[in-house]
C-alpha cells in the first residue's frame, strides 16, 4: 500500500483536503469517515488520518472526484483553525474560545458572518505556492494566485460575494455579484468530469 500525495487548506468552518489520484473510478473509491478520523482507499493507495485534529460533521461533509484528484470537504464540528490534519497525542486540549449557546449577543454575531474578515484570514493562512509545481497540484496554486489578484482589485461587496460563493459551493463557484449571492446559499456545481457526493450517498 502507498500513501497518495495530499494537501489541504482551511477556514474556521471547513477544511478542504486534496488527494492527488489520477482518473479515479468513483465506483472503486472507498471513503470512510467518522467524527474523528478519515480513511480513503483506492487500489493500492491508502490515506488514513486518525485522530483528526478536531471533530467534524459527517452529515454536512462531501467530496468530488476529478481527473487528477479527489477533493474532500470536511465541515468542522467546532469552528477554529487546525493548522495540521492529525492531532498530536502529546498536546493538551485547548479551552474553547468560542461563545456558548446561552450568549444571545454572541449567537447573533455568529449568524452575521463577516465575509471580509474570513477572506483576510484565508489569504493570510495560505502558504506561497508557484505554478511551476507538479501540474496535479498546480490547480490549487493557480486558483489561489487568481483569487488573491482578483480580491485585491475588488470592492467591498465583490469581496464578500467572492468568499460567500466560493465557500458555500465547496470551491466550485466564484461570483463577484453580491446582490445575487447574498439572497440564498450558493449551490455546489462540480466541473465537467467531476462527481459531487454527500457522505453516505
LINCORLIN-V558417 format. One record per pair of residues at least 24 apart in sequence whose ideal C-beta (glycine too) atoms are under 10 Angstrom apart, sorted by sequence separation. I is the first residue (numbers start at 1). J is the second residue. D is the distance in Angstrom with one decimal. If there is no record, write none. Layout:
i/j/d
I/J/D
I/J/D
This chain:
i/j/d
21/45/6.2
34/58/6.9
52/76/9.6
54/78/5.9
123/147/8.1
147/171/10.0
150/174/8.0
157/181/9.9
172/196/7.9
20/45/9.7
33/58/5.4
47/72/9.5
49/74/9.8
52/77/10.0
54/79/9.3
122/147/8.5
123/148/6.0
151/176/9.6
157/182/8.7
161/186/9.4
19/45/8.3
21/47/9.4
54/80/7.0
122/148/9.6
150/176/7.6
170/196/7.8
53/80/9.5
54/81/9.3
147/174/7.4
19/47/5.9
33/61/6.7
42/70/7.8
53/81/9.3
54/82/5.6
119/147/9.2
123/151/7.0
143/171/7.9
146/174/8.7
53/82/3.8
119/148/9.9
122/151/9.3
123/152/9.0
17/47/8.8
31/61/9.8
33/63/9.2
40/70/6.9
52/82/7.9
53/83/7.2
31/62/10.0
53/84/5.6
54/85/9.9
79/110/8.4
120/151/9.3
140/171/9.3
143/174/8.8
17/49/8.2
31/63/6.1
40/72/7.5
52/84/9.6
53/85/6.1
119/151/6.4
52/85/6.6
53/86/6.3
54/87/7.8
6/40/8.8
29/63/8.8
31/65/9.7
38/72/7.2
52/86/6.6
53/87/5.0
50/85/9.9
51/86/6.9
52/87/6.7
53/88/8.5
119/154/9.7
4/40/7.8
29/65/6.4
38/74/7.4
49/85/5.3
50/86/7.2
51/87/4.9
3/40/9.9
15/52/8.8
26/63/9.7
49/86/5.6
50/87/8.9
4/42/7.8
15/53/8.6
26/64/9.4
27/65/9.9
47/85/9.9
48/86/9.5
49/87/9.7
51/89/8.4
53/91/9.5
4/43/10.0
15/54/8.5
26/65/4.8
31/70/7.8
33/72/8.4
120/159/9.2
1/41/8.5
4/44/9.7
5/45/9.8
25/65/8.4
54/94/9.8
81/121/8.0
116/156/6.8
119/159/5.7
2/43/9.2
4/45/4.6
6/47/6.2
8/49/9.9
15/56/7.9
24/65/5.1
29/70/6.8
31/72/7.0
33/74/7.9
36/77/9.4
115/156/9.3
118/159/9.8
119/160/7.9
122/163/7.5
1/43/9.4
2/44/5.8
3/45/7.2
4/46/8.1
5/47/9.5
14/56/9.3
23/65/9.7
24/66/7.9
35/77/6.7
83/125/8.8
115/157/9.7
118/160/9.0
121/163/10.0
1/44/5.9
2/45/5.5
3/46/6.7
4/47/5.8
6/49/9.1
10/53/9.6
14/57/9.8
23/66/9.6
24/67/8.4
116/159/6.1
119/162/7.2
120/163/9.6
1/45/7.2
2/46/7.5
3/47/5.9
13/57/9.9
19/63/9.1
21/65/8.8
22/66/9.3
23/67/6.4
24/68/9.1
26/70/9.1
81/125/7.0
115/159/7.0
116/160/6.5
119/163/4.6
122/166/9.0
1/46/4.7
2/47/9.6
3/48/8.3
21/66/9.3
22/67/6.8
23/68/8.1
24/69/8.3
115/160/3.9
118/163/5.5
119/164/9.7
122/167/8.7
1/47/9.8
14/60/9.0
15/61/9.3
17/63/8.6
20/66/9.9
21/67/9.9
22/68/5.3
24/70/5.9
114/160/8.8
115/161/8.1
117/163/9.5
118/164/8.8
1/48/9.7
13/60/9.8
14/61/8.5
16/63/9.7
21/68/7.8
22/69/8.1
38/85/8.4
113/160/9.3
115/162/8.3
116/163/8.0
119/166/9.3
18/66/9.2
20/68/6.5
21/69/6.4
38/86/9.7
115/163/4.5
119/167/9.5
20/69/4.8
21/70/5.8
37/86/9.4
114/163/9.8
115/164/5.6
118/167/7.4
18/68/9.4
19/69/6.1
20/70/8.3
113/163/9.1
115/165/10.0
18/69/5.1
19/70/4.6
36/87/8.3
113/164/8.2
17/69/9.7
18/70/7.6
19/71/7.8
115/167/8.5
17/70/8.5
18/71/5.4
19/72/6.9
17/71/7.3
18/72/7.9
113/167/9.5
16/71/6.4
17/72/4.4
16/72/7.3
17/73/7.8
15/72/8.6
16/73/5.2
17/74/6.8
15/73/7.6
16/74/7.7
14/73/6.0
15/74/4.6
14/74/6.7
15/75/8.3
14/75/5.4
15/76/6.6
7/69/9.8
13/75/6.7
14/76/6.4
6/69/8.6
8/71/9.9
13/76/5.9
115/178/9.0
5/69/9.2
6/70/9.0
8/72/8.8
10/74/8.7
12/76/7.4
4/69/9.0
11/76/8.7
13/78/9.9
14/79/9.5
4/70/8.6
6/72/9.1
8/74/8.9
10/76/8.2
12/78/9.6
13/79/5.6
15/81/9.2
68/134/9.5
115/181/9.9
12/79/4.5
13/80/9.1
15/82/6.4
68/135/7.7
69/136/6.4
115/182/9.5
11/79/8.9
12/80/5.8
17/85/7.3
68/136/4.6
69/137/8.4
71/139/9.6
11/80/10.0
12/81/6.5
67/136/9.4
68/137/8.9
71/140/9.4
10/80/9.5
11/81/8.3
12/82/9.9
15/85/7.9
66/136/10.0
68/138/9.4
69/139/7.6
10/81/6.3
68/139/7.4
69/140/8.9
10/82/6.2
10/83/8.4
66/139/8.6
8/82/8.7
10/85/9.5
8/84/9.2
8/85/6.3
7/85/9.5
6/85/8.5
12/98/9.3
73/167/9.8
73/170/5.0
73/171/7.7
71/170/7.8
13/113/8.9
71/171/7.3
12/113/9.7
71/172/9.4
12/117/9.6
13/118/8.5
12/118/7.3
64/170/7.4
11/118/6.2
63/170/9.1
64/171/9.0
11/119/9.6
62/170/6.8
64/172/7.7
12/121/7.2
61/170/9.8
11/121/7.0
12/122/9.5
10/121/9.6
11/122/5.9
10/122/8.4
9/122/7.5
11/125/8.5
20/134/7.8
22/136/7.3
10/125/7.2
21/136/9.0
73/188/9.1
9/125/7.3
10/126/9.8
20/136/4.7
9/126/6.2
20/137/6.7
9/127/9.1
18/136/9.0
18/137/7.7
20/139/9.9
71/190/9.1
7/127/9.6
18/139/8.3
7/129/9.2
18/140/6.3
71/194/8.3
73/196/9.9
16/140/9.0
64/188/8.0
66/190/8.0
67/191/9.2
70/194/9.7
75/199/9.7
65/190/8.8
66/191/7.3
67/192/9.6
68/193/9.9
69/194/9.7
71/196/9.7
74/199/9.5
62/188/7.4
64/190/4.9
66/192/9.9
67/193/5.4
73/199/9.9
64/191/8.6
66/193/6.6
67/194/7.8
72/199/9.5
65/193/8.8
66/194/4.7
5/134/8.0
64/193/10.0
65/194/6.2
66/195/8.7
7/137/7.0
64/194/4.8
65/195/5.0
5/136/7.8
6/137/9.8
9/140/7.4
64/195/6.3
65/196/8.7
5/137/7.7
8/140/9.6
63/195/9.1
64/196/5.0
65/197/7.7
7/140/7.2
63/196/8.0
64/197/7.2
7/141/10.0
9/143/10.0
62/196/6.5
63/197/6.0
9/144/8.0
62/197/6.0
63/198/8.8
62/198/4.9
63/199/7.8
61/198/8.0
62/199/6.3
60/198/8.6
61/199/5.2
62/200/9.9
63/201/9.9
59/198/7.9
60/199/8.2
61/200/9.8
62/201/8.3
58/198/9.8
59/199/6.5
58/199/5.2
59/200/7.5
57/199/9.2
58/200/7.6
56/199/9.6
16/167/9.6
11/163/8.9
14/167/6.9
18/171/9.9
13/167/7.6
14/168/9.7
16/170/7.6
11/166/9.8
16/171/6.4
11/167/6.4
14/170/8.3
14/171/9.7
9/171/9.3
29/195/9.8
31/197/8.6
33/199/5.9
32/199/9.6
33/200/8.9
26/194/9.6
29/197/9.5
31/199/7.9
26/195/5.3
23/193/9.8
24/195/9.6
26/197/7.5
